[in-house]
Amino acid sequence: MNPALTQCPVCKDELAITRLQCESCDTAIEGRFYAGHFANLSPEHMEFIEVFVRSEGKIKRVEEELSLSYPTIRNRLHDVIRAMGYEPGKDESFDVDEEKRRTILAELDAGRISAEDAMRALNGEEE
């Protein structure tokens, strides 16, 4: 069975999945179905994800299995992230550098700031 197309070959717009059918009993379901972010991935992306998951996300093990360097593994991971519609390195919950994050958490632990103030500071909001 071939993978579902996700992009119109004529206008390049997103294709809608409108029918699902059971190969065993021939039951069919019609509607509009979302394929999800994984539908946008190439076979090469999916192979990389399979190795990455099997390696439990340990880049050293991915390097060994694929015989590729750390920078190449990172680049491939970033390609997959972009193909899924995200931007690598963007952690929206923490917009501060590591040193400032540690300082904020130490202040919270010492009781000098409230949890709300800590969350605002970690999100990069002005005090």
C-alpha positions in Angstrom: 0.0 0.0 0.0 1.3 3.5 -0.9 1.4 6.3 1.6 -1.3 8.9 1.4 -0.5 12.0 -0.6 -0.6 15.2 1.5 -0.1 17.8 -1.2 -2.1 18.4 -4.4 0.1 17.6 -7.5 -1.6 20.4 -9.4 -1.7 23.5 -7.1 0.4 22.2 -4.2 -2.3 22.9 -1.6 -3.0 20.5 1.2 -5.1 17.5 0.3 -8.1 16.5 2.5 -8.6 12.9 3.5 -12.3 12.3 2.9 -12.8 8.5 2.9 -11.4 5.7 5.0 -12.2 2.1 4.1 -11.6 -1.3 5.9 -9.8 -3.7 3.6 -11.2 -6.7 5.5 -15.0 -6.0 5.8 -15.2 -3.1 3.2 -16.7 -0.7 5.8 -16.2 2.9 4.6 -16.3 6.1 6.6 -16.6 9.4 4.9 -15.8 12.9 6.3 -12.8 15.2 6.5 -9.9 13.8 8.4 -6.7 15.4 9.5 -3.6 13.4 8.6 -1.4 15.0 11.3 2.2 16.3 11.2 3.7 13.0 10.4 2.0 12.8 7.1 4.3 15.6 5.8 7.4 13.5 6.4 9.4 11.9 3.7 10.3 8.2 3.8 13.8 9.3 4.8 12.4 11.3 7.7 10.4 8.4 8.9 13.4 6.1 8.8 15.4 8.6 10.8 12.5 8.9 13.4 12.4 5.1 13.6 16.1 4.9 14.4 15.9 7.9 16.8 13.0 6.3 18.7 14.6 2.8 18.8 17.7 4.6 20.2 15.6 6.2 22.9 16.6 9.6 21.6 20.2 9.0 22.5 22.2 10.8 19.8 25.3 8.8 20.5 23.4 5.5 19.7 21.9 7.1 16.5 25.4 8.1 15.5 26.6 4.6 15.9 23.7 3.0 14.1 23.7 5.4 11.1 27.5 5.9 11.1 27.0 9.6 10.9 28.5 12.5 12.9 26.8 14.4 15.7 26.3 17.6 13.5 24.8 15.5 10.7 22.4 13.8 13.2 21.4 17.2 14.6 20.8 18.6 11.1 18.6 15.6 10.2 16.6 16.0 13.4 16.2 19.7 12.6 15.0 18.8 9.1 12.3 16.5 10.6 11.3 19.2 13.1 10.9 21.7 10.3 9.0 19.2 8.1 6.5 18.8 10.9 5.9 22.6 10.9 8.0 23.6 14.0 11.1 25.6 14.4 14.1 23.7 16.1 15.4 25.2 19.2 12.2 27.1 20.1 11.1 26.2 23.6 8.2 28.5 24.1 7.9 27.8 27.8 11.5 29.1 28.6 12.7 32.2 26.8 15.7 32.8 29.2 19.2 31.5 29.1 20.3 28.7 31.4 22.1 30.9 33.9 19.2 33.2 34.4 16.8 30.2 34.6 19.0 28.8 37.4 19.0 32.1 39.2 15.2 32.4 39.0 14.7 28.9 40.3 17.2 29.6 43.2 15.2 32.7 44.1 12.0 30.7 44.1 13.5 27.9 46.2 14.7 30.5 48.7 11.3 32.0 48.9 12.4 35.4 47.6 9.9 35.3 44.7 6.5 33.7 44.2 5.7 30.9 41.8 3.8 33.4 39.6 6.8 35.8 39.5 9.1 32.9 38.7 6.8 31.8 35.8 6.7 35.3 34.4 10.4 35.6 34.6 11.0 32.2 33.0 8.6 33.2 30.2 10.7 36.3 29.6 7.9 38.7 30.7 9.0 42.0 32.2 8.5 42.4 36.0 
